[in-house]
Structure formats: structure tokens, C-alpha cells
Amino acid sequence: DGSISEESASILLLNEIPKYEADARELCEFDYLNDARKALMIDLVYNLGKGGFEKFRTTRGFINMSDYNNAWKALKASRWFKQLGNRGIRNCAILRDGVMYGYGDMESLRETILS
């Protein structure tokens, strides 16, 4: 049926993470980020592609200045944010606060990000 096991998918992903991390390192001041924001940068490069994340110039500029308050607002203003629903809200909160929020935190995050 063309499907793979969850274990195989995990192995494939783990083998790909270094590539996406290398791309994230090229696009932002990666070493100055905390672990939650590093994971978010890798996630953004993985989902948008390097070229896609390159287009987030304003967001990346604020990230590179450690201005996370404006960085998350720039991310929220993007067409990308409008397409993602809860994941966009969670990602903006991670960028803003530097905390790896779970989806169980969505109700309170939704209030702070969407207000």
C-alpha cells in the first residue's frame, strides 16, 4: 500500500534534521536562540523550505536582532499564519516566549496571540 511504519518515518525524519538545521543556521542567528526557538526555526525551514523561509525577511530580521516581540508579530501578519490555524498560533507563541508549548496550551495561547 506504499505506507511506512511510524518507526521508519521517525528514522527518516531524524536523518533529515541536520540538513534543515544547516539551512536554518544560514538564515538566522541560530546559535543565539534558545532550544525552543532553534526547534521552531528548523520546523519552519522543514515546512516552508529554505527558499520559502528566506522570504520571511522581516521576521528573520527581527529574530537576528533578538526582537522576538516584533518577530512573532511579523510572523502572525503573514499569509502562512492565516493558513495554519492552531499550529500558527503555537509557533508564534514559541517565537514570542521561547517556550516549547504543547497543543494542550492552545486555549490560553489563542487568547494572547489573537488579541
N, C-alpha and C positions, 0 to 999 in steps of 0.2 A: 504493500500500500504506500510505500515511499516515506513512511514516517520513521523517526529515530527515537530511541529511548531518551528519557529525561537525563540519564547519566551521560549518554553520548552528547546530548545538547550542551550539558554543563562543561564537558571536556572541550568541545569546540569553542565555546564562549571563552573559557579560561585561556585557550591558546591565542585568541584574538585580542584580548585585553591589552597586551603590551603594544600592539600596533595603534590602538585608539589612544592609549596613554601618550605614546610618542607624538601623535598628531596634536593632542591637547597641549602638550608641552611647547609645541611650535606656535600655538595660537594664543597662549596666555601665560602670565607669570605663575606657572603651575607650582613651583617649589614654595611659593609664599602662601599657598592656600592650605587650609586645614583639610583633614581627611574627608569630611563630608563634601566640601566644595570640590576637592580633587575628583571624588567619585562622580559628582554631578557633571564636571567638565568631560570626563570620559564618557558618561552616558549621553551627553549632548552630541559629542563627536560621533559616537556609535549610531545614534538615531538620525542625525542630520547629515552625516558625512562630513569630512573635513571641509569640503567646499561650501557646504551649507552653513556650517558654524562660522566659517570665515566671514560670511555676510552679516553676522551679528556684530558689526564693528562698534556700535555704541555700547552694547552690553560688554563686549570684551575690553573696551577702553576703560570703562568703569571698574571692571574686575582688576585690570592691570594697575589701577590707582588705589586698589583696596577700598573702593567706594561701593560697598555692597548694597547700601540703601538705594542708590541710583541704578545699580546694575540690575537688581531684581525688578525695578520699575520699568526699565528698558526692555527686559525680557517679557514682562507682562504686556507691554504695548505691542508686541509682535503678533503677526498673523499666526505664527507657530503656537503661541499661548492659547489663542481662541480655538484652535483645533484639538487641544489635548484634554480639556476637562480637568479631572482631578489630578492627573499627572503634572499638568502645567502649574496648578496651584501648589502642589507639593514641591516641585522643582524651584519655583520662585521663593518659597519659604526656606528651602535648604540654602539657596544662594544668599538670601537676606540674613539668616540667622547662623549659618554654619553648623546646623544640626541635622543629622540624618533622620528626618521624620519618617514615620510609617504611615500607611494609609489609615490606620486607626485614629490618627490625629486630624483627619480631614475636616471635621466639623469646626474645630477652633481655627484651623488654618484658613479655611474658606472665608470665615468672618474677617480675618486680618488681611488677607490678600485681596479679596474682592471689594473691601470697603474703600 
